[in-house]
Amino acid sequence: MTMIEKNLQTVQARLAVACRSAGRERREVSLLAVSKTFGIDAVKQACAAGQTAFGENYIQEAVQKITALRHLNLQWHCIGAVQSNKTRLVAEHFDWVQTVDRLKTAQRLSEQRPAHLPPLQICIQVNADGGATKSGVLPQDALALAQQVAALPNLRLRGVMSIPEPAPDFAAACAVFASIKAVFDDLKAAGLALDTLSMGMSADLEAAIQSGSTMVRVGTAIFGGRAKVV
Ligand SMILES: *Cc1c(COP(=O)(O)O)cnc(C)c1O
């Protein structure tokens, strides 16, 4: 058994325990394997262990992997910042973009999505902590952006994603995740048909699942530590 396969089993066990203690079904939470900075072989090993959805932050690096592994029919999520000059590459190669926080980006992605591909699946990135330097739309601006994005022809709005600052303990993490869940619930109450709440990473997936996450994005716990701090 490879280290990655072993790690995936450990993460799957954590997900099972977290769902059980949250009183949720295991199938309510999907696992996104964050493969940024790791090579094609690492993705192949995870795929061989049954993992099919992968998250990437760096567009150029991701496009190389996506192209090289096209035959494996993996699902690729962009979870990094999307600069205007990268929207075409993203629209042409990814299945999901979780980091939409400006209408301009969404419009370009919609315009540049190739006609032969299904709609690009979108999450609005919400800045839950309100930190001025971080990406993500502020909670009070999320509904307006979500409604505009939902109206674009070649995108399909699926939900909300957030990357809160690491919290000091479980309760504090749950409090932040609950505030993100509240944004998600508000958008649904406003009539948007959303099914994805992307929150929780290696260190805090239990708190995220307790708070209603439907997708955790896990890198380190699957692939090991990254040389580069990102
Ligand atoms: C790197 C990254 C992750 C994975 O973080 P780990 O702590 O390694 O699990 C999840 N989400 C985003 C947006 C990331 O950039």
The ligand as an SDF file (V2000), in Angstrom:
LIG
                    3D

 15 15  0  0  0  0  0  0  0  0999 V2000
   -4.0250   24.2540    0.2050 C   0  0  0  0  0  0  0  0  0  0  0  0
   -5.4860   24.3930    0.3560 C   0  0  0  0  0  0  0  0  0  0  0  0
   -6.2590   23.4050    0.9880 C   0  0  0  0  0  0  0  0  0  0  0  0
   -5.6660   22.1850    1.6490 C   0  0  0  0  0  0  0  0  0  0  0  0
   -5.0760   22.5520    2.8460 O   0  0  0  0  0  0  0  0  0  0  0  0
   -4.4390   21.4160    3.8270 P   0  0  0  0  0  0  0  0  0  0  0  0
   -4.2840   22.1260    5.0980 O   0  0  0  0  0  0  0  0  0  0  0  0
   -3.1540   21.0010    3.2020 O   0  0  0  0  0  0  0  0  0  0  0  0
   -5.4210   20.3000    3.8950 O   0  0  0  0  0  0  0  0  0  0  0  0
   -7.6220   23.5790    1.0160 C   0  0  0  0  0  0  0  0  0  0  0  0
   -8.2150   24.6510    0.4560 N   0  0  0  0  0  0  0  0  0  0  0  0
   -7.5150   25.6240   -0.1650 C   0  0  0  0  0  0  0  0  0  0  0  0
   -8.2210   26.7660   -0.7710 C   0  0  0  0  0  0  0  0  0  0  0  0
   -6.1300   25.5230   -0.2190 C   0  0  0  0  0  0  0  0  0  0  0  0
   -5.4390   26.5200   -0.8160 O   0  0  0  0  0  0  0  0  0  0  0  0
  1  2  1  0
  2  3  1  0
  2 14  2  0
  3  4  1  0
  3 10  2  0
  4  5  1  0
  5  6  1  0
  6  7  2  0
  6  8  1  0
  6  9  1  0
 10 11  1  0
 11 12  2  0
 12 13  1  0
 12 14  1  0
 14 15  1  0
M  END
$$$$
